[in-house]
Amino acid sequence: MNIDRSTKSFLNKSLITLFSSQITSTLGDIFYHVAIGFWVYQETGSMSLMSLLASISLLVHMVLNPVGGVIVDRLNRKKLLIFGDVFQSILMISVGFIALKGQLSMTWVFVVAFFVSLSGSFYSHAILTIMLDLVDNSKLVKAQSTFSGLNNLMRLIGKGLSGFLVVSLGVPLMIILNGCSN
């Protein structure tokens, strides 16, 4: 990547693009997680299945996070980010349409949870390390702090808005919305 990292501001066009796409994606992911949790509870009435669904993500991240960074360092991070976005978009839009048809099953939900977590494990490492390519080392802490702050703000907004949107739009449209946000 040929980027002039010596500009006065730590915010350059590439970093702003990265921030914007990650903020949008984070918001969509939160909408999805709330919507799918709502769907699982609505379909089964089981808090245990909701917990199991959350546990899949945690387990995949716990297993892959230690090696994810090493793997990401050996790959083209830009291509990995694009592949991750396209993969998750196709997956979410497909699941959304399956849900619209009323054919979403618990098996689908758990398989998708696994693949989303798998993709997310590598994606999150790529996001953090690509900043090394986009920002001068002297401005890296500021860029990462800004990124973290914006990400947390989107999580706050997303969690506040998601309940209203699930009730207003329904689970299938929330899943499709997540697919469009990647």
Contact map, one row per residue, 1 for C-alpha under 8 A:
11100000000000000000000000000000000000000000000000000000000000000000000000000000000000000000000000000000000000000000000000000000000010000000000000000000000000000000000000000000000000
11110000000000000000000000000000000000000000000000000000000000000000000000000000000000000000000000000000000000000000000000000000000000000000000000000000000000000000000000000000000000
11111000000000000000000000000000000000000000000000000000000000000000000000000000000000000000000000000000000000000000000000000000000011000000000000000000000000000000000000000000000000
01111110000000000000000000000000000000000000000000000000000000000000000000000000000000000000000000000000000000000000000000000000000000000000000000000000000000000000000000000000000000
00111110000000000000000000000000000000000000000000000000000000000000000000000000000000000000000000000000000000000000000000000000000001110000000000000000000000000000000000000000000000
00011111000000000000000000000000000000000000000000000000000000000000000000000000000000000000000000000000000000000000000000000000000000010000000000000000000000000000000000000000000000
00011111110100000000000000000000000000000000000000000000000000000000000000000000000000000000000000000000000000000000000000000000000000000000000000000000000000000000000000000000000000
00000111110000000000000000000000000000000000000000000000000000000000000000000000000000000000000000000000000000000000000000000000000000000000000000000000000000000000000000000000000000
00000011111100000000000000000000000000000000000000000000000000000000000000000000000000000000000000000000000000000000000000000000000000000000000000000000000000000000000000000000000000
00000011111100000000000000000000000000000000000000000000000000000000000000000000000000000000000000000000000000000000000000000000000000110011011000000000000000000000000000000000000000
00000000111110110000000000000000000000000000000000000000000000000000000000000000000000000000000000000000000000000000000000000000000000100000001000000000000000000000000000000000000000
00000010111111110000000000000000000000000000000000000000000000000000000000000000000000000000000000000000000000000000000000000000000001000000000000000000000000000000000000000000000000
00000000001111111000000000000000000000000000000000000000000000000000000000000000000000000000000000000000000000000000000000000000000000000000000000000000000000000000000000000000000000
00000000000111111100000000000000000000000000000000000000000000000000000000000000000000000000000000000000000000000000000000000000000001000000000000000000000000000000000000000000000000
00000000001111111110000000000000000000000000000000000000000000000000000000000000000000000000000000000000000000000000000000000000001001100000000000000000000000000000000000000000000000
00000000001111111111000000000000000000000000000000000000000000000000000000000000000000000000000000000000000000000000000000000000000000000000000000000000000000000000000000000000000000
00000000000011111111100000000000000000000000000000000000000000000000000000000000000000000000000000000000000000000000000000000000000000000000000000000000000000000000000000000000000000
00000000000001111111110000000000000000000000000000000000000000000000000000000000000000000000000000000000000000000000000000000000000000000000000000000000000000000000000000000000000000
00000000000000111111111000000000000000000000000000000000000000000000000000000000000000000000000000000000000000000000000000000000000000000000000000100000000000000000000000000000000000
00000000000000011111111100000000000000000000000000000000000000000000000000000000000000000000000000000000000000000000000000000000000000000000000000000000000000000000000000000000000000
00000000000000001111111110000000000000000000000000000000000000000000000000000000000000000000000000000000000000000000000000000000000000000000000000000000000000000000000000000000000001
00000000000000000111111111000000000000000000000000000000000000000000000000000000000000000000000000000000000000000000000000000000000000000000000000000010000000000000000000000000000000
00000000000000000011111111100000000000000000000000000000000000000000000000000000000000000000000000000000000000000000000000000000000000000000000000000110010000000000000000000000000000
00000000000000000001111111110000000000000000000000000000000000000000000000000000000000000000000000000000000000000000000000000000000000000000000000000000000000000000000000000000000011
00000000000000000000111111111000000000000000000000000000000000000000000000000000000000000000000000000000000000000000000000000000000000000000000000000000000000000000000000000000010011
00000000000000000000011111111100000000000000000000000000000000000000000000000000000000000000000000000000000000000000000000000000000000000000000000000010011000000000000000000000000000
00000000000000000000001111111110000000000000000000000000000000000000000000000000000000000000000000000000000000000000000000000000000000000000000000000000011011000000000000000000010010
00000000000000000000000111111111000000000000000000000000000000000000000000000000000000000000000000000000000000000000000000000000000000000000000000000000000001000000000000000000111011
00000000000000000000000011111111100000000000000000000000000000000000000000000000000000000000000000000000000000000000000000000000000000000000000000000000000000000000000000000000010000
00000000000000000000000001111111110000000000000000000000000000000000000000000000000000000000000000000000000000000000000000000000000000000000000000000000001001100100000000000000000000
00000000000000000000000000111111111000000000000000000000000000000000000000000000000000000000000000000000000000000000000000000000000000000000000000000000000001100100010000000110010000
00000000000000000000000000011111111100000000000000000000000000000000000000000000000000000000000000000000000000000000000000000000000000000000000000000000000000000000000000000110010000
00000000000000000000000000001111111110000000000000000000000000000000000000000000000000000000000000000000000000000000000000000000000000000000000000000000000000000000000000000000000000
00000000000000000000000000000111111111000000000000000000000000000000000000000000000000000000000000000000000000000000000000000000000000000000000000000000000000100110010000000000000000
00000000000000000000000000000011111111100000000000000000000000000000000000000000000000000000000000000000000000000000000000000000000000000000000000000000000000000110010001100110000000
00000000000000000000000000000001111111110000000000000000000000000000000000000000000000000000000000000000000010000000000000000000000000000000000000000000000000000000000000100010000000
00000000000000000000000000000000111111111000000001001000000000000000000000000000000000000000000000000000000000000000000000000000000000000000000000000000000000000000000000000000000000
00000000000000000000000000000000011111111100000000000000000000000000000000000000000000000000000000000000000000000000000000000000000000000000000000000000000000000000000000100000000000
00000000000000000000000000000000001111111110000000000000000000000000000000000000000000000000000000000000000000000000000000000000000000000000000000000000000000000000000000100000000000
00000000000000000000000000000000000111111111110011000000000000000000000000000000000000000000000000000000010000000000000000000000000000000000000000000000000000000000000000000000000000
00000000000000000000000000000000000011111111111011000000000000000000000000000000000000000000000000000000000000000000000000000000000000000000000000000000000000000000000000000000000000
00000000000000000000000000000000000001111111100000000000000000000000000000000000000000000000000000000000000000000000000000000000000000000000000000000000000000000000000000000000000000
00000000000000000000000000000000000000111111100000000000000000000000000000000000000000000000000000000000000000000000000000000000000000000000000000000000000000000000000000000000000000
00000000000000000000000000000000000000011111110010000000000000000000000000000000000000000000000000000000000000000000000000000000000000000000000000000000000000000000000000000000000000
00000000000000000000000000000000000000011111111000000000000000000000000000000000000000000000000000000000000000000000000000000000000000000000000000000000000000000000000000000000000000
00000000000000000000000000000000000000011001111111000000000000000000000000000000000000000000000000000000000000000000000000000000000000000000000000000000000000000000000000000000000000
00000000000000000000000000000000000000001000111111100000000000000000000000000000000000000000000000000000000000000000000000000000000000000000000000000000000000000000000000000000000000
00000000000000000000000000000000000000000000011111110000000000000000000000000000000000000000000000000000000000000000000000000000000000000000000000000000000000000000000000000000000000
00000000000000000000000000000000000000011001011111111000000000000000000000000000000000000000000000000000000000000000000000000000000000000000000000000000000000000000000000000000000000
00000000000000000000000000000000000010011000011111111100000000000000000000000000000000000000000000000000000000000000000000000000000000000000000000000000000000000000000000000000000000
00000000000000000000000000000000000000000000001111111110000000000000000000000000000000000000000000000000000000000000000000000000000000000000000000000000000000000000000000000000000000
00000000000000000000000000000000000000000000000111111111000000000000000000000000000000000000000000000000000000000000000000000000000000000000000000000000000000000000000000000000000000
00000000000000000000000000000000000010000000000011111111100000000000000000000000000000000000000000000000000001001000000000000000000000000000000000000000000000000000000000000000000000
00000000000000000000000000000000000000000000000001111111110000000000000000000000000000000000000000000000000000000000000000000000000000000000000000000000000000000000000000000000000000
00000000000000000000000000000000000000000000000000111111111000000000000000000000000000000000000000000000000000000000000000000000000000000000000000000000000000000000000000000000000000
00000000000000000000000000000000000000000000000000011111111100000000000000000000000000000000000000000000000001001100100000000000000000000000000000000000000000000000000000000000000000
00000000000000000000000000000000000000000000000000001111111110000000000000000000000000000000000000000000000000001100100000000000000000000000000000000000000000000000000000000000000000
00000000000000000000000000000000000000000000000000000111111111000000000000000000000000000000000000000000000000000000000000000000000000000000000000000000000000000000000000000000000000
00000000000000000000000000000000000000000000000000000011111111100000000000000000000000000000000000000000000000000000000000000000000000000000000000000000000000000000000000000000000000
00000000000000000000000000000000000000000000000000000001111111110000000000000000000000000000000000000000000000000100110010000000000000000000000000000000000000000000000000000000000000
00000000000000000000000000000000000000000000000000000000111111111000000000000000000000000000000000000000000000000000110010000000000000000000000000000000000000000000000000000000000000
00000000000000000000000000000000000000000000000000000000011111111100000000000000000000000000000000000000000000000000000000000000000000000000000000000000000000000000000000000000000000
00000000000000000000000000000000000000000000000000000000001111111100000000000000000000000000000000000000000000000000000000000000000000000000000000000000000000000000000000000000000000
00000000000000000000000000000000000000000000000000000000000111111111000000000000000000000000000000000000000000000000010010000000000000000000000000000000000000000000000000000000000000
00000000000000000000000000000000000000000000000000000000000011111111100000000000000000000000000000000000000000000000000011000000000000000000000000000000000000000000000000000000000000
00000000000000000000000000000000000000000000000000000000000001111111110000000000000000000000000000000000000000000000000000000000000000000000000000000000000000000000000000000000000000
00000000000000000000000000000000000000000000000000000000000000011111111000000000000000000000000000000000000000000000000000000000000000000000000000000000000000000000000000000000000000
00000000000000000000000000000000000000000000000000000000000000011111111100000000000000000000000000000000000000000000000011001000000000000000000000000000000000000000000000000000000000
00000000000000000000000000000000000000000000000000000000000000001111111110000000000000000000000000000000000000000000000001001100000000000000000000000000000000000000000000000000000000
00000000000000000000000000000000000000000000000000000000000000000111111111000000000000000000000000000000000000000000000000000000000000000000000000000000000000000000000000000000000000
00000000000000000000000000000000000000000000000000000000000000000011111111100000000000000000000000000000000000000000000001000000000000000000000000000000000000000000000000000000000000
00000000000000000000000000000000000000000000000000000000000000000001111111111000000000000000000000000000000000000000000001001100000000000000000000000000000000000000000000000000000000
00000000000000000000000000000000000000000000000000000000000000000000111111111000000000000000000000000000000000000000000000000100000000000000000000000000000000000000000000000000000000
00000000000000000000000000000000000000000000000000000000000000000000011111110000000000000000000000000000000000000000000000000000000000000000000000000000000000000000000000000000000000
00000000000000000000000000000000000000000000000000000000000000000000001111111001000000000000000000000000000000000000000000000000000000000000000000000000000000000000000000000000000000
00000000000000000000000000000000000000000000000000000000000000000000000111111111000000000000000000000000000000000000000000000000000000000000000000000000000000000000000000000000000000
00000000000000000000000000000000000000000000000000000000000000000000000110111111100000000000000000000000000000000000000000000110010000000000000000000000000000000000000000000000000000
00000000000000000000000000000000000000000000000000000000000000000000000000011111110000000000000000000000000000000000000000000100010000000000000000000000000000000000000000000000000000
00000000000000000000000000000000000000000000000000000000000000000000000000011111111000000000000000000000000000000000000000000000000000000000000000000000000000000000000000000000000000
00000000000000000000000000000000000000000000000000000000000000000000000000111111111100000000000000000000000000000000000000100100000000000000000000000000000000000000000000000000000000
00000000000000000000000000000000000000000000000000000000000000000000000000001111111110000000000000000000000000000000000000100110000000000000000000000000000000000000000000000000000000
00000000000000000000000000000000000000000000000000000000000000000000000000000111111111000000000000000000000000000000000000000000000000000000000000000000000000000000000000000000000000
00000000000000000000000000000000000000000000000000000000000000000000000000000011111111100000000000000000000000000000000000000000000000000000000000000000000000000000000000000000000000
00000000000000000000000000000000000000000000000000000000000000000000000000000001111111110000000000000000000000000000001100100000000000000000000000000000000000000000000000000000000000
00000000000000000000000000000000000000000000000000000000000000000000000000000000111111111000000000000000000000000000000000000000000000000000000000000000000000000000000000000000000001
00000000000000000000000000000000000000000000000000000000000000000000000000000000011111111100000000000000000000000000000000000000000000000000000000000000000000000000000000000000000001
00000000000000000000000000000000000000000000000000000000000000000000000000000000001111111110000000000000000000000000000000000000000000000000000000000000000000000000000000000000000000
00000000000000000000000000000000000000000000000000000000000000000000000000000000000111111111000000000000000000000001001000000000000000000000000000000000000000000000000000000000001001
00000000000000000000000000000000000000000000000000000000000000000000000000000000000011111111100000000000000000000000000000000000000000000000000000000000000000000000000000000000011111
00000000000000000000000000000000000000000000000000000000000000000000000000000000000001111111110000000000000000000000000000000000000000000000000000000000000000000000000000000000001000
00000000000000000000000000000000000000000000000000000000000000000000000000000000000000111111111000000000000000010000000000000000000000000000000000000000000000000000000000000000001000
00000000000000000000000000000000000000000000000000000000000000000000000000000000000000011111111100000000000000000000000000000000000000000000000000000000000000000000000000000011011000
00000000000000000000000000000000000000000000000000000000000000000000000000000000000000001111111110000000000000000000000000000000000000000000000000000000000000000000000000000011111100
00000000000000000000000000000000000000000000000000000000000000000000000000000000000000000111111111000000000000000000000000000000000000000000000000000000000000000000000000000001000000
00000000000000000000000000000000000000000000000000000000000000000000000000000000000000000011111111100001000100000000000000000000000000000000000000000000000000000000000000010011000000
00000000000000000000000000000000000000000000000000000000000000000000000000000000000000000001111111110000000000000000000000000000000000000000000000000000000000000000000000111111000000
00000000000000000000000000000000000000000000000000000000000000000000000000000000000000000000111111111000000000000000000000000000000000000000000000000000000000000000000000010001000000
00000000000000000000000000000000000000000000000000000000000000000000000000000000000000000000011111111111000000000000000000000000000000000000000000000000000000000000000000000000000000
00000000000000000000000000000000000000000000000000000000000000000000000000000000000000000000001111111111000000000000000000000000000000000000000000000000000000000000000000110000000000
00000000000000000000000000000000000000000000000000000000000000000000000000000000000000000000000111111110000000000000000000000000000000000000000000000000000000000000000000011000000000
00000000000000000000000000000000000000000000000000000000000000000000000000000000000000000000000011111111000000000000000000000000000000000000000000000000000000000000000000000000000000
00000000000000000000000000000000000000000000000000000000000000000000000000000000000000000000000001111111000000000000000000000000000000000000000000000000000000000000000000000000000000
00000000000000000000000000000000000000000000000000000000000000000000000000000000000000000000000001111111100000000000000000000000000000000000000000000000000000000000000000000000000000
00000000000000000000000000000000000000000000000000000000000000000000000000000000000000000000001001101111110110000000000000000000000000000000000000000000000000000000000000000000000000
00000000000000000000000000000000000000000000000000000000000000000000000000000000000000000000000000000011111110000000000000000000000000000000000000000000000000000000000000000000000000
00000000000000000000000000000000000000010000000000000000000000000000000000000000000000000000000000000001111111000000000000000000000000000000000000000000000000000000000000000000000000
00000000000000000000000000000000000000000000000000000000000000000000000000000000000000000000000000000000111111100000000000000000000000000000000000000000000000000000000000000000000000
00000000000000000000000000000000000000000000000000000000000000000000000000000000000000000000001000000001111111110000000000000000000000000000000000000000000000000000000000000000000000
00000000000000000000000000000000000100000000000000000000000000000000000000000000000000000000000000000001111111111000000000000000000000000000000000000000000000000000000000000000000000
00000000000000000000000000000000000000000000000000001001000000000000000000000000000000000000000000000000011111111100000000000000000000000000000000000000000000000000000000000000000000
00000000000000000000000000000000000000000000000000000000000000000000000000000000000000000000000000000000001111111110000000000000000000000000000000000000000000000000000000000000000000
00000000000000000000000000000000000000000000000000000000000000000000000000000000000000000010000000000000000111111111000000000000000000000000000000000000000000000000000000000000000000
00000000000000000000000000000000000000000000000000001001100000000000000000000000000000000000000000000000000011111111100000000000000000000000000000000000000000000000000000000000000000
00000000000000000000000000000000000000000000000000000001100100000000000000000000000000000000000000000000000001111111110000000000000000000000000000000000000000000000000000000000000000
00000000000000000000000000000000000000000000000000000000000000000000000000000000000000000000000000000000000000111111111000000000000000000000000000000000000000000000000000000000000000
00000000000000000000000000000000000000000000000000000000000000000000000000000000000000010000000000000000000000011111111100000000000000000000000000000000000000000000000000000000000000
00000000000000000000000000000000000000000000000000000001100110000000000000000000000000000000000000000000000000001111111110000000000000000000000000000000000000000000000000000000000000
00000000000000000000000000000000000000000000000000000000000110010000000000000000000000000000000000000000000000000111111111000000000000000000000000000000000000000000000000000000000000
00000000000000000000000000000000000000000000000000000000000000000000000000000000000100010000000000000000000000000011111111100000000000000000000000000000000000000000000000000000000000
00000000000000000000000000000000000000000000000000000000000000000000000000000000000100000000000000000000000000000001111111110000000000000000000000000000000000000000000000000000000000
00000000000000000000000000000000000000000000000000000000000110011001000000000000000000000000000000000000000000000000111111111000000000000000000000000000000000000000000000000000000000
00000000000000000000000000000000000000000000000000000000000000001001101100000000000000000000000000000000000000000000011111111100000000000000000000000000000000000000000000000000000000
00000000000000000000000000000000000000000000000000000000000000000000000000000001100100000000000000000000000000000000001111111110000000000000000000000000000000000000000000000000000000
00000000000000000000000000000000000000000000000000000000000000000000000000000000000000000000000000000000000000000000000111111111000000000000000000000000000000000000000000000000000000
00000000000000000000000000000000000000000000000000000000000000000001100100000000000000000000000000000000000000000000000011111111100000000000000000000000000000000000000000000000000000
00000000000000000000000000000000000000000000000000000000000000000000100110001101100000000000000000000000000000000000000001111111110000000000000000000000000000000000000000000000000000
00000000000000000000000000000000000000000000000000000000000000000000000000001000100000000000000000000000000000000000000000111111111000000000000000000000000000000000000000000000000000
00000000000000000000000000000000000000000000000000000000000000000000000000000000000000000000000000000000000000000000000000011111111100000000000100000000000000000000000000000000000000
00000000000000000000000000000000000000000000000000000000000000000000000000000000000000000000000000000000000000000000000000001111111110000000000000000000000000000000000000000000000000
00000000000000000000000000000000000000000000000000000000000000000000000000001100000000000000000000000000000000000000000000000111111111000000000000000000000000000000000000000000000000
00000000000000100000000000000000000000000000000000000000000000000000000000000000000000000000000000000000000000000000000000000011111111100001001100000000000000000000000000000000000000
00000000000000000000000000000000000000000000000000000000000000000000000000000000000000000000000000000000000000000000000000000001111111111001000000000000000000000000000000000000000000
10100000000000000000000000000000000000000000000000000000000000000000000000000000000000000000000000000000000000000000000000000000111111110000000000000000000000000000000000000000000000
00101000000101100000000000000000000000000000000000000000000000000000000000000000000000000000000000000000000000000000000000000000011111110000000000000000000000000000000000000000000000
00001000011000100000000000000000000000000000000000000000000000000000000000000000000000000000000000000000000000000000000000000000001111111011001000000000000000000000000000000000000000
00001100010000000000000000000000000000000000000000000000000000000000000000000000000000000000000000000000000000000000000000000000000111111111000000000000000000000000000000000000000000
00000000000000000000000000000000000000000000000000000000000000000000000000000000000000000000000000000000000000000000000000000000000100111111100000000000000000000000000000000000000000
00000000000000000000000000000000000000000000000000000000000000000000000000000000000000000000000000000000000000000000000000000000000000011111100000000000000000000000000000000000000000
00000000010000000000000000000000000000000000000000000000000000000000000000000000000000000000000000000000000000000000000000000000000000111111111000000000000000000000000000000000000000
00000000010000000000000000000000000000000000000000000000000000000000000000000000000000000000000000000000000000000000000000000000001100111111111100000000000000000000000000000000000000
00000000000000000000000000000000000000000000000000000000000000000000000000000000000000000000000000000000000000000000000000000000000000001111111110000000000000000000000000000000000000
00000000010000000000000000000000000000000000000000000000000000000000000000000000000000000000000000000000000000000000000000000000000000000011111111000000000000000000000000000000000000
00000000011000000000000000000000000000000000000000000000000000000000000000000000000000000000000000000000000000000000000000000000001000100011111111100000000000000000000000000000000000
00000000000000000000000000000000000000000000000000000000000000000000000000000000000000000000000000000000000000000000000000000001001000000001111111110000000000000000000000000000000000
00000000000000000000000000000000000000000000000000000000000000000000000000000000000000000000000000000000000000000000000000000000000000000000111111111000000000000000000000000000000000
00000000000000000000000000000000000000000000000000000000000000000000000000000000000000000000000000000000000000000000000000000000000000000000011111111100000000000000000000000000000000
00000000000000000010000000000000000000000000000000000000000000000000000000000000000000000000000000000000000000000000000000000000000000000000001111111110000000000000000000000000000000
00000000000000000000000000000000000000000000000000000000000000000000000000000000000000000000000000000000000000000000000000000000000000000000000111111111000000000000000000000000000000
00000000000000000000000000000000000000000000000000000000000000000000000000000000000000000000000000000000000000000000000000000000000000000000000011111111100000000000000000000000000000
00000000000000000000001000000000000000000000000000000000000000000000000000000000000000000000000000000000000000000000000000000000000000000000000001111111110000000000000000000000000000
00000000000000000000011001000000000000000000000000000000000000000000000000000000000000000000000000000000000000000000000000000000000000000000000000111111111000000000000000000000000000
00000000000000000000000000000000000000000000000000000000000000000000000000000000000000000000000000000000000000000000000000000000000000000000000000011111111100000000000000000000000000
00000000000000000000000000000000000000000000000000000000000000000000000000000000000000000000000000000000000000000000000000000000000000000000000000001111111110000000000000000000000000
00000000000000000000001001100000000000000000000000000000000000000000000000000000000000000000000000000000000000000000000000000000000000000000000000000111111111000000000000000000000000
00000000000000000000000001100100000000000000000000000000000000000000000000000000000000000000000000000000000000000000000000000000000000000000000000000011111111100000000000000000000000
00000000000000000000000000000000000000000000000000000000000000000000000000000000000000000000000000000000000000000000000000000000000000000000000000000001111111110000000000000000000000
00000000000000000000000000100000000000000000000000000000000000000000000000000000000000000000000000000000000000000000000000000000000000000000000000000000111111111000000000000000000000
00000000000000000000000000110110000000000000000000000000000000000000000000000000000000000000000000000000000000000000000000000000000000000000000000000000011111111100000000000000000000
00000000000000000000000000000110010000000000000000000000000000000000000000000000000000000000000000000000000000000000000000000000000000000000000000000000001111111110000000000000000000
00000000000000000000000000000000000000000000000000000000000000000000000000000000000000000000000000000000000000000000000000000000000000000000000000000000000111111111000000000000000000
00000000000000000000000000000000000000000000000000000000000000000000000000000000000000000000000000000000000000000000000000000000000000000000000000000000000011111111100000000000000000
00000000000000000000000000000110011000000000000000000000000000000000000000000000000000000000000000000000000000000000000000000000000000000000000000000000000001111111110000000000000000
00000000000000000000000000000000011000000000000000000000000000000000000000000000000000000000000000000000000000000000000000000000000000000000000000000000000000111111111000000000000000
00000000000000000000000000000000000000000000000000000000000000000000000000000000000000000000000000000000000000000000000000000000000000000000000000000000000000011111111100000000000000
00000000000000000000000000000000000000000000000000000000000000000000000000000000000000000000000000000000000000000000000000000000000000000000000000000000000000001111111111000100000000
00000000000000000000000000000010011000000000000000000000000000000000000000000000000000000000000000000000000000000000000000000000000000000000000000000000000000000111111111100100000000
00000000000000000000000000000000000000000000000000000000000000000000000000000000000000000000000000000000000000000000000000000000000000000000000000000000000000000011111111000000000000
00000000000000000000000000000000000000000000000000000000000000000000000000000000000000000000000000000000000000000000000000000000000000000000000000000000000000000001111111000000000000
00000000000000000000000000000000000000000000000000000000000000000000000000000000000000000000000000000000000000000000000000000000000000000000000000000000000000000000111111111100000000
00000000000000000000000000000000001000000000000000000000000000000000000000000000000000000000000000000000000000000000000000000000000000000000000000000000000000000000111111111100000000
00000000000000000000000000000000001101100000000000000000000000000000000000000000000000000000000100100000000000000000000000000000000000000000000000000000000000000000010011111110000000
00000000000000000000000000000000000000000000000000000000000000000000000000000000000000000000001110110000000000000000000000000000000000000000000000000000000000000000000011111111000000
00000000000000000000000000000000000000000000000000000000000000000000000000000000000000000000000100010000000000000000000000000000000000000000000000000000000000000000000011111111100000
00000000000000000000000000000011001000000000000000000000000000000000000000000000000000000000000100000000000000000000000000000000000000000000000000000000000000000000110011111111110000
00000000000000000000000000000011001100000000000000000000000000000000000000000000000000000001101100000000000000000000000000000000000000000000000000000000000000000000000000111111111000
00000000000000000000000000000000000000000000000000000000000000000000000000000000000000000001111110000000000000000000000000000000000000000000000000000000000000000000000000011111111100
00000000000000000000000000010000000000000000000000000000000000000000000000000000000000000000100000000000000000000000000000000000000000000000000000000000000000000000000000001111111110
00000000000000000000000010111011000000000000000000000000000000000000000000000000000000001001100000000000000000000000000000000000000000000000000000000000000000000000000000000111111111
00000000000000000000000000010000000000000000000000000000000000000000000000000000000000011111100000000000000000000000000000000000000000000000000000000000000000000000000000000011111111
00000000000000000000000000000000000000000000000000000000000000000000000000000000000000001000100000000000000000000000000000000000000000000000000000000000000000000000000000000001111111
00000000000000000000000110110000000000000000000000000000000000000000000000000000000000001000000000000000000000000000000000000000000000000000000000000000000000000000000000000000111111
00000000000000000000100110010000000000000000000000000000000000000000000000000000000011011000000000000000000000000000000000000000000000000000000000000000000000000000000000000000011111
